[in-house]
Amino acid sequence: MAGLIPQSFIDELLARTDIVDVISARLNLKKAGANYQALCPFHGEKTPSFTVSPAKQFYHCFGCGAHGTALRFLMEYERLEFPDAVEILARQAGVEIPREARAREAPGSGPLYQILEEASRAYKGWLRRHPQRQRAVDYLHGRGVSGALAAEYGIGFAPPGWDNLLREVGAQAADNLLRAGLVQAREHGGHYDRFRDRIMFPIRDRRGRVIAFGGRVLDTGEPKYLNSPETPVFHKGRELYGLYECLQADRKPADILVVEGYMDVIALAQNGFRNCVATLGTATTTQHVERLFQATADVVFCFDGDRAGRQAAWRALENTLPAMRDRRRARFLFLPDGEDPDSLVRSSRERFAAMLEQEALPLSEFLFRELMADNDSRSMDGRARAVESAAPLLARVPPGVFRDLLVDELARVARVDRVHVEAAVGGDDLPSALRPAAATQPGRHGQRRTTIRVAVALLLERPTLAESALAPARLRRIDLPGADLLAELVEILQQHPNLGTSGVLERFRDTPHESTLWKLAAWEHLTPPDGVEAEFLGAMRKLDTLLGRQRLQYLQQRLEAGTLTTDEQQEWLALLRSRAD
């Protein structure tokens, strides 16, 4: 994306921002010891479990697991894209976003939005006044679409003819019409309208701006649906038809239903299902799914029950897996043969509602049902193939509770030890790698104390401790799960000594380590405030001792093999003396 916002600016912005001010402007925060509490805005509750830490500058809900910095809160609560959340905080902090970051929209995009809006007005006007409009009106009435809903969704009509839009907007705008995908160039010069004799559906972005169109043919011509091409303001792999209207109807929908066609969205909206969107003639992408999860925690994909529908559903599942962080839910609904959402909801709204409630399969159930359908669970070969097929899919899921449960289920259905499944998947990342031996003592909220876990948690609580840490290069040589993360954290904090907790966490947003760091940032590790520095220094000493033991063991093996060099022999002797001391 052009104009990426520099990380240094994000660090400075978070340092200037008080998360308590940001959240208290939107929630009723009440003081609770050193922190603040409120009813969580991301799930229903009667007793406050949503906590805001002014010291660490982040929020955490102990009920649903929601967590984040001031930036994440604005994105989740206000349904904003990351750059828009940055702009809001920058205005509040009175700082200027770097020029190159503010110019993230494609050069010259302003005239395109203007020309697309003019085209939208023309199409809507022709649906009301054009002499040949009646066929379009009759079609919409025949599909049960009211005038009010057509107006709300901005539905229009592109009359027959080659240059209606060109003449309406003016030939002087031909270049912008071409860039916006509304006209096409003739082989021997000039232009002609792309959309002719079609019902027109404007596609809007999250700000309500028209960015493209979809057109449905009014006869039996082909293609049945024609979409705008990719343009500087429209990328079909990111945009969803109806998302703007869905969020206008309900800013926090409990779920969002993904269907395949414009008329499916319109028919469902006409029958009271205002939480519907459609992909734009392309398979569901991970960007689509991430955009949906910014608006809701529950996404329902609706497909035909035939072979093509199931193939499309499987592609949607594959592209949903990377977005399945904790607290997110995805389901799959397959319709009876010969039915689509439009026909089904018009024949029986109640039946469609019941199917959504009772028959939508959770992603995990659909995943394992399809895997085991292709592999005979009664044979060892079939179960082995199931693990081989599932492993790369599960590896795409971000580390966290959901991925752990998928690994557990795969181990169960394949009848193998979980360790073997973890090895096939690539191993649990840090959330499970940081699990210590059973003999270690647990802290509160189910976390257990290990040297590395404690060191990471204390660094998150007091980032200035990094100046007393072992060198990152030494930490990376420690043969313990989580050592690489600890080394990376120390390295970042030593390079950026003014970085606070929220700045650290923001740097790990959307990385495999994000879930682990948030859990440790919210962990009550039972170390009193006046003992934090001593505890951290003690952890460094333990790791340093462990590193010495590991090095000694390595040199001992070299000695026994007769390959020890003179320098290594001196090091071996020094390590032996230090142990004796």
C-alpha positions in Angstrom: 0.0 0.0 0.0 1.3 3.4 -1.0 2.2 5.7 1.9 2.8 3.2 4.7 2.8 5.0 8.1 6.3 4.8 9.6 6.7 2.7 12.7 8.6 5.5 14.4 5.5 7.7 14.0 3.2 5.0 15.5 5.6 4.8 18.5 5.5 8.5 19.1 1.7 8.7 18.6 1.1 6.0 21.2 3.6 7.7 23.6 1.5 10.9 23.3 -1.9 9.1 23.7 -3.6 8.3 27.0 -5.7 5.3 26.4 -7.9 6.2 29.4 -8.9 9.4 27.6 -9.6 7.6 24.4 -11.8 4.9 26.0 -13.5 7.1 28.6 -14.8 9.2 25.8 -16.8 6.1 24.6 -17.3 4.0 27.7 -18.3 4.7 31.3 -14.9 3.9 33.0 -14.7 3.6 36.8 -11.6 3.5 38.9 -10.6 0.1 40.3 -7.4 0.2 42.2 -4.6 1.2 39.8 -6.7 0.5 36.8 -10.2 1.3 35.3 -13.1 -1.0 34.6 -16.2 -1.0 32.4 -18.7 -3.3 30.9 -17.1 -4.8 27.9 -18.3 -3.3 24.6 -17.4 -6.5 22.7 -19.6 -9.0 24.4 -22.6 -8.9 26.7 -22.0 -8.9 30.4 -23.5 -7.7 33.6 -20.4 -7.6 35.8 -17.4 -5.5 34.5 -14.5 -7.6 33.2 -13.1 -5.0 30.8 -10.0 -3.5 32.3 -7.9 -0.5 31.2 -4.4 -0.1 32.5 -3.0 3.5 32.4 0.4 2.2 33.4 0.7 -0.3 30.5 -1.6 1.7 28.1 -3.7 -1.2 27.0 -7.1 -2.7 27.6 -8.0 -6.4 28.3 -11.3 -8.1 28.9 -11.0 -11.1 31.2 -14.4 -12.3 29.9 -14.0 -12.5 26.1 -10.3 -11.9 25.7 -10.5 -8.7 23.8 -7.3 -6.7 24.1 -5.3 -4.0 22.5 -3.8 -0.5 22.5 -5.7 2.7 21.9 -5.3 2.1 18.1 -6.9 -1.4 18.3 -9.7 0.0 20.5 -10.6 2.6 17.9 -10.4 0.0 15.1 -12.6 -2.5 16.9 -15.1 -0.1 18.5 -15.5 2.4 15.7 -15.1 -0.2 12.9 -12.2 1.8 11.4 -9.3 0.8 9.2 -5.8 1.2 10.7 -4.9 4.4 8.8 -8.2 6.0 9.8 -7.6 5.1 13.5 -4.2 6.7 13.3 -5.7 9.9 11.8 -8.1 10.2 14.7 -5.4 9.7 17.4 -3.1 12.1 15.5 -5.7 14.8 15.5 -6.3 14.3 19.2 -2.6 14.4 19.9 -2.1 17.5 17.7 0.6 15.9 15.5 0.9 15.7 11.8 1.0 12.4 10.0 4.0 12.2 7.7 3.3 13.5 4.2 4.1 10.3 2.5 1.7 8.4 4.8 -1.1 10.8 4.3 -0.8 10.3 0.6 -1.8 6.6 0.8 -4.7 7.0 -1.7 -3.7 6.6 -5.3 -2.6 9.9 -7.0 -5.5 11.5 -8.8 -8.2 9.4 -7.0 -10.2 12.5 -6.0 -11.6 13.0 -9.6 -12.5 9.3 -9.8 -14.7 9.4 -6.7 -16.4 12.5 -8.2 -17.0 10.9 -11.6 -18.3 7.6 -9.9 -20.7 9.7 -7.8 -21.9 11.5 -11.0 -22.4 8.1 -12.7 -24.4 6.8 -9.7 -26.7 9.9 -9.8 -27.2 9.4 -13.5 -28.1 5.7 -13.1 -30.5 6.4 -10.3 -32.1 9.2 -12.3 -32.6 6.9 -15.3 -34.3 4.3 -13.2 -36.9 7.0 -12.3 -37.3 8.9 -15.6 -35.8 7.2 -18.6 -38.4 6.2 -21.4 -37.1 2.6 -21.3 -36.9 2.3 -17.5 -40.1 0.2 -17.2 -38.4 -3.1 -17.9 -36.0 -2.4 -15.1 -38.8 -1.3 -12.7 -40.8 -4.4 -13.6 -37.8 -6.7 -13.0 -37.2 -5.2 -9.5 -40.9 -5.3 -8.6 -41.0 -8.9 -9.8 -38.1 -9.7 -7.4 -40.0 -8.0 -4.5 -37.7 -5.0 -4.2 -39.4 -1.9 -2.9 -38.7 1.6 -4.0 -37.4 2.5 -0.6 -34.9 -0.3 -0.5 -33.8 0.5 -4.1 -33.2 4.1 -3.0 -31.3 3.0 0.1 -28.9 0.8 -1.9 -28.7 3.3 -4.7 -29.9 0.9 -7.4 -30.1 2.4 -10.9 -30.5 1.7 -14.5 -28.1 1.9 -17.5 -30.3 2.3 -20.6 -29.6 0.6 -23.9 -27.2 2.5 -26.1 -23.5 3.1 -26.5 -22.9 6.6 -25.1 -25.6 7.5 -22.6 -23.2 8.0 -19.8 -20.6 9.8 -22.0 -23.3 12.3 -23.1 -24.7 12.7 -19.6 -21.3 13.4 -17.9 -19.7 15.1 -20.9 -17.0 14.0 -23.4 -14.4 16.1 -21.6 -14.6 13.6 -18.7 -13.8 10.6 -20.9 -10.4 10.1 -19.5 -11.7 9.9 -15.9 -14.6 7.7 -17.0 -12.0 5.4 -18.5 -9.8 5.4 -15.4 -13.0 4.7 -13.3 -13.9 1.7 -15.5 -17.1 3.2 -16.7 -16.3 3.4 -20.4 -14.1 1.4 -22.7 -11.8 2.6 -25.5 -12.8 1.9 -29.1 -10.2 0.3 -31.3 -10.1 3.2 -33.7 -10.6 6.1 -31.2 -13.3 7.3 -28.9 -15.1 5.5 -26.1 -18.3 3.6 -25.4 -20.2 2.9 -22.2 -19.2 -0.3 -20.3 -22.7 -0.8 -18.8 -25.7 -0.9 -21.1 -29.2 -2.1 -20.6 -28.5 -3.3 -17.0 -29.7 -2.9 -13.5 -26.9 -1.1 -11.7 -25.7 -1.8 -8.2 -23.2 0.8 -6.8 -20.4 -0.6 -4.7 -19.5 1.6 -1.7 -16.5 1.7 0.5 -16.6 1.9 4.3 -17.0 5.7 4.0 -20.0 5.4 1.7 -18.2 6.6 -1.4 -19.1 4.9 -4.7 -16.0 3.0 -5.9 -17.4 0.7 -8.6 -20.5 -0.9 -10.0 -22.1 -4.2 -10.7 -24.6 -4.5 -13.5 -27.2 -7.3 -14.1 -28.4 -7.9 -17.6 -32.1 -7.5 -18.2 -32.5 -10.2 -20.9 -30.7 -13.5 -21.5 -27.5 -11.9 -22.6 -24.0 -12.7 -21.3 -22.4 -12.1 -19.0 -25.3 -12.1 -16.5 -23.4 -9.9 -14.1 -20.8 -7.4 -15.3 -18.5 -5.8 -12.7 -16.2 -2.8 -12.9 -12.6 -3.6 -13.6 -9.8 -3.0 -11.0 -9.1 0.7 -10.8 -7.0 3.0 -8.5 -9.9 3.1 -6.1 -11.4 -0.4 -6.5 -9.8 -3.7 -5.7 -12.4 -6.6 -5.8 -10.2 -8.8 -3.5 -10.8 -6.3 -0.7 -14.3 -4.9 -1.2 -17.7 -6.4 -0.4 -21.0 -5.3 -1.8 -23.5 -4.2 0.9 -21.0 -3.9 3.8 -21.6 -0.1 4.0 -25.4 -0.5 4.1 -25.1 -3.4 6.6 -23.1 -1.2 9.0 -25.5 1.7 8.5 -28.3 -0.5 9.6 -26.4 -1.9 12.6 -23.0 -0.6 13.7 -22.3 -3.8 15.7 -24.0 -6.7 13.9 -24.0 -9.9 15.8 -23.1 -11.7 12.6 -22.7 -11.0 8.9 -23.9 -13.3 6.2 -21.8 -13.7 3.0 -23.7 -14.6 -0.2 -22.7 -14.7 -3.8 -24.8 -12.2 -5.7 -26.1 -8.6 -5.5 -29.7 -9.7 -5.7 -29.2 -12.1 -2.9 -28.1 -9.2 -0.7 -31.1 -7.1 -1.8 -33.7 -9.9 -1.4 -32.4 -10.7 2.1 -32.4 -7.1 3.1 -36.0 -6.7 1.8 -37.0 -9.6 4.1 -35.4 -8.2 7.2 -31.9 -9.7 7.0 -29.9 -6.4 6.9 -26.6 -8.1 7.8 -25.7 -9.4 4.3 -22.8 -8.8 1.9 -21.6 -10.3 -1.3 -18.2 -10.9 -2.9 -17.7 -9.3 -6.2 -17.5 -12.1 -8.7 -14.4 -13.5 -7.1 -13.5 -16.1 -4.5 -13.5 -15.0 -0.8 -10.1 -13.7 0.1 -8.4 -13.3 3.5 -8.6 -9.6 3.0 -12.4 -9.9 2.7 -12.5 -12.0 5.9 -10.3 -9.6 7.8 -12.6 -6.7 6.8 -15.7 -8.7 7.9 -14.1 -9.5 11.3 -13.5 -5.8 11.9 -17.2 -5.4 11.9 -18.4 -8.6 13.6 -17.1 -11.6 15.5 -19.3 -14.1 13.6 -19.2 -14.6 9.8 -21.6 -17.0 8.1 -20.8 -18.1 4.5 -23.9 -19.1 2.5 -23.3 -21.4 -0.6 -25.3 -23.7 -2.9 -25.3 -27.3 -1.8 -24.0 -28.6 -5.1 -20.4 -29.6 -6.0 -19.5 -26.1 -7.2 -20.9 -24.5 -4.0 -18.9 -26.8 -1.8 -15.7 -26.1 -3.8 -16.3 -22.4 -3.3 -16.9 -23.0 0.4 -13.7 -24.9 0.7 -11.7 -22.0 -0.9 -13.5 -19.6 1.5 -12.4 -21.9 4.4 -8.8 -21.9 3.3 -8.7 -18.1 3.1 -10.5 -17.7 6.4 -8.0 -19.8 8.4 -5.3 -17.1 8.6 -7.9 -14.7 10.1 -9.2 -17.1 12.8 -7.8 -15.4 15.9 -9.4 -16.1 19.2 -13.0 -14.8 19.7 -13.7 -15.1 16.0 -16.3 -17.5 14.6 -16.9 -18.7 11.1 -19.8 -20.9 9.9 -20.9 -22.4 6.6 -24.5 -22.8 5.5 -25.3 -25.0 2.4 -28.7 -24.5 0.7 -31.0 -27.2 -0.7 -30.6 -28.1 -4.4 -32.2 -25.6 -6.7 -32.4 -22.9 -4.0 -30.4 -19.7 -3.6 -30.8 -17.1 -0.7 -33.1 -15.0 -2.9 -35.5 -17.8 -3.8 -35.4 -19.3 -0.3 -36.1 -16.2 1.7 -38.9 -15.1 -0.6 -40.6 -18.5 -0.3 -40.2 -18.7 3.5 -38.4 -16.2 5.6 -38.9 -18.4 8.7 -37.4 -21.4 7.0 -34.3 -19.4 6.0 -33.9 -18.0 9.6 -34.2 -21.5 11.0 -31.5 -22.9 8.7 -29.2 -20.1 9.7 -29.8 -20.9 13.4 -29.7 -24.7 13.2 -27.8 -25.8 10.1 -24.8 -23.5 9.7 -21.7 -25.6 10.3 -18.9 -24.3 12.5 -15.6 -23.9 10.5 -14.0 -26.7 12.5 -16.9 -29.2 11.8 -16.9 -28.4 8.1 -13.1 -28.7 8.0 -13.0 -32.2 9.6 -16.1 -33.4 7.8 -14.5 -32.7 4.4 -11.1 -34.1 5.5 -12.5 -37.4 6.7 -14.8 -37.7 3.7 -11.7 -37.9 1.5 -9.8 -40.2 3.8 -10.9 -43.5 5.3 -10.8 -43.1 9.1 -11.0 -46.9 9.5 -7.5 -47.4 8.1 -4.1 -46.2 9.3 -3.3 -45.0 5.8 -6.5 -42.9 5.6 -5.8 -41.3 9.0 -2.2 -40.6 8.0 -3.4 -38.9 4.8 -5.9 -36.8 6.9 -3.1 -35.5 9.1 -0.9 -34.8 6.0 -3.8 -32.9 4.4 -4.8 -31.0 7.5 -1.4 -30.0 8.7 -0.7 -27.2 6.2 -4.2 -25.9 6.8 -3.8 -25.8 10.6 -0.4 -24.2 10.2 -2.2 -21.2 8.6 -4.2 -20.6 11.8 -2.7 -17.9 14.1 -1.4 -19.4 17.4 -4.0 -19.3 20.2 -6.8 -21.3 21.7 -8.6 -22.0 18.5 -5.5 -23.5 16.8 -4.8 -25.6 19.9 -8.3 -27.0 19.8 -8.0 -27.8 16.1 -4.8 -29.7 16.8 -6.5 -31.6 19.6 -9.4 -32.5 17.3 -7.1 -33.7 14.5 -5.3 -35.9 17.0 -8.6 -37.3 18.2 -10.0 -38.1 14.7 -6.7 -39.5 13.4 -6.2 -41.5 16.7 -2.6 -40.3 17.1 -0.8 -38.6 19.9 -1.0 -34.8 19.9 2.8 -34.5 19.8 2.8 -36.1 16.4 0.1 -33.7 15.1 2.1 -30.7 16.5 5.2 -31.9 14.7 3.2 -32.2 11.4 1.6 -28.8 11.8 5.0 -27.2 12.7 4.6 -27.3 16.4 2.5 -25.1 18.6 4.0 -21.6 18.5 4.9 -19.7 21.7 1.5 -20.1 23.5 2.1 -23.8 24.0 5.9 -23.7 23.7 6.0 -21.5 26.8 4.1 -24.1 28.8 6.5 -25.3 31.5 6.9 -28.6 33.3 4.0 -29.6 35.6 6.2 -28.9 38.6 6.3 -25.2 38.0 3.9 -23.0 40.0 0.9 -21.4 38.4 0.1 -17.7 38.6 -3.4 -16.4 38.4 -5.7 -17.0 35.3 -4.1 -20.4 34.5 -0.6 -19.1 33.5 2.4 -21.0 34.9 5.7 -19.4 36.0 8.8 -20.2 33.9 11.9 -18.2 33.8 11.3 -17.0 30.2 7.6 -16.4 30.7 8.4 -14.2 33.8 11.1 -12.3 32.0 8.8 -11.5 29.1 6.0 -10.4 31.4 8.2 -8.2 33.5 9.7 -6.6 30.3 6.2 -5.8 29.1 5.4 -4.3 32.5 8.6 -2.3 32.8 10.3 -2.0 29.4 13.3 -0.1 30.9 14.5 -3.4 32.4 15.8 -4.3 28.9 19.0 -2.3 29.7 19.8 -5.0 32.4 19.0 -8.0 30.1 21.5 -10.4 28.6 22.6 -9.6 25.1 20.0 -10.7 22.5 22.7 -12.8 20.8 23.2 -14.7 24.0 19.5 -15.1 24.6 19.1 -16.7 21.2 21.6 -19.4 22.0 19.5 -20.6 25.0 17.8 -23.9 24.1 14.4 -23.1 25.7 11.1 -22.5 24.0 10.4 -18.7 23.9 14.1 -17.7 24.0 13.9 -16.2 20.5 10.9 -14.0 21.4 12.6 -12.8 24.6 15.7 -12.0 22.5 13.6 -10.1 19.9 11.8 -8.2 22.7 15.1 -7.2 24.4 16.6 -6.1 21.0 13.6 -3.9 20.2 13.7 -2.2 23.6 17.4 -1.7 23.6 17.2 -0.1 20.2 14.2 2.0 21.2 14.6 2.7 25.0 11.7 5.2 25.1 9.2 2.6 23.9 6.3 1.9 26.3 4.2 -1.2 26.7 1.6 -0.2 24.2 4.3 0.6 21.6 5.8 -2.8 22.1 2.5 -4.6 21.7 1.6 -2.6 18.6 4.8 -3.7 16.9 3.7 -7.3 17.3 0.2 -6.7 16.0 -0.8 -9.4 13.4 2.3 -11.4 14.0 2.5 -15.0 15.3 3.7 -13.7 18.7 0.7 -11.3 19.2 -1.5 -13.7 21.2 1.3 -14.8 23.5 2.4 -11.3 24.3 -1.1 -10.1 25.1 -1.6 -13.0 27.5 1.6 -12.2 29.3 0.9 -8.5 29.3 -2.3 -9.2 31.2 -0.9 -11.9 33.3 -0.9 -11.4 37.1 2.5 -12.9 37.8 2.4 -12.2 41.5 5.6 -10.2 41.6 5.1 -7.1 43.9 6.0 -3.8 42.2 9.0 -3.2 44.5 10.4 -6.7 43.6 10.1 -6.4 39.8 13.7 -5.4 39.1 15.1 -8.1 41.4 12.9 -10.7 39.9 14.0 -9.8 36.4 17.7 -9.8 37.3 17.2 -13.2 39.0 15.7 -14.5 35.8 18.7 -13.2 33.8 21.1 -14.9 36.2 19.2 -18.2 35.8 19.3 -18.0 32.0 22.9 -17.1 32.1 23.6 -20.1 34.3 21.6 -22.3 32.0 23.5 -21.0 29.0 26.8 -21.9 30.7 25.5 -25.5 31.4 24.4 -25.9 27.8 27.8 -24.7 26.6 29.6 -27.0 29.0 27.6 -30.0 27.9 28.4 -29.1 24.2 32.2 -28.9 25.0 32.0 -32.1 27.0 30.6 -33.9 24.0 33.4 -32.4 21.8 36.0 -33.6 24.4 34.7 -37.1 24.4 34.7 -37.1 20.6 38.3 -35.9 20.5 37.5 -32.8 18.5 38.0 -30.1 21.2 40.3 -27.3 20.1 42.8 -25.6 22.3 40.7 -22.5 22.8 37.6 -24.7 23.5 39.7 -26.6 26.1 40.5 -23.4 27.9 36.8 -22.4 27.9 35.8 -25.9 29.1 38.2 -25.6 32.1 37.0 -22.1 32.9 33.4 -23.3 32.9 34.3 -26.2 35.2 36.0 -23.9 37.7 33.0 -21.5 37.7 30.7 -24.4 38.5 33.0 -25.5 41.3 33.0 -22.0 42.7 
